[in-house]
Structures are given as structure tokens and as C-alpha cells.
Amino acid sequence: MSVRTALIIIVCALVTLLALLVSGTAGYLARRDQATYPQALVRAAIAFAATLTLVATLTTAIRAIST
């Protein structure tokens, strides 16, 4: 395994962990705001998807600038 491949795997794992932390926090805050469990789960899922989308967009922008 090359260093580049290992770095990509590590970054993907860190981004997934970040998205999980963000979604957990969003779900917790929604629950604290008197949302029902399904509503809190939906908010957590939206936060998870938004985090992954943001990271993908930033990665694309950085790749376009560096080329």
C-alpha cells in the first residue's frame, strides 16, 4: 500500500468520524429542544449528509485550485 492510499483512507475515516460527531450533536441538540425522537433523527441525518457534502465540495474546490 502506498503512502498516498494510506493517507486517503485515514482522511476518509476522519471525515466520517467528523460527520458522525456533527450528526450526534445535532440530534442531541434537537432532542434538548423538545423535538421527538423521529424529528431528532431526521435532523441528525440531515447534518450528517450536509457535513459529507460540504467536505466533498471543499475537496473538489481545493483539487481544482491546485491543478
N, C-alpha and C positions, 0 to 999 in steps of 0.2 A: 504494500500500500504506500502510495506516495504521500509526501507531506501535504500537498495540496488537497488530496482526497480526505486525509485525516482532518485537516482544518475545516473543510466543508461540512463534514459530519459533526464536528464539535459545534460549529456555528449553528447548524440546523437544530441540534439538541438544545442549545442555549436559547434560540428564538422560540422553540416550542415551550420551554420552561417559562420564559418571559410571558408568553401568551396565556399559559395556564395560571400564572400568578395574577395577571391582569383580570382574567375572567373570574377567578376565585374572589378577588377583591370586589369586582363589580357585583357579583352575586351576593356577597356578604353585605355590601352597602345597600343594595336593593332590598334585601331582607330587613335590614335595620330601618329602612324607610317604609315599613309596613306592607311591602309587596308580598303577594302569596308565593308559595314555592314555585309554581309554574312560571309566574312572571319573573321571579329572580333567576330562574334557569334560562329563560329566554334572554334576559339582559346579559347574563354571563356568556351565553353562546354568541351574542352579537359582539360583545367585547373581544372574545377570542378571535372571531373572524376578522374584526376590524384591525386587531393587532397584527395578525398574519398578513393582511392586505397592505397595511402600512409598511411593514418590513419588506415585503416583496416590491412595493413601489420605490422605496428608498434604495433597495439593491439595484433595481433597474436604472434608476437615475444616476447612481454612482458609477455603474458599469458604462452608461452612455457618456458620462463626463470623462471617464478615464481612458476611453478608447480614442 
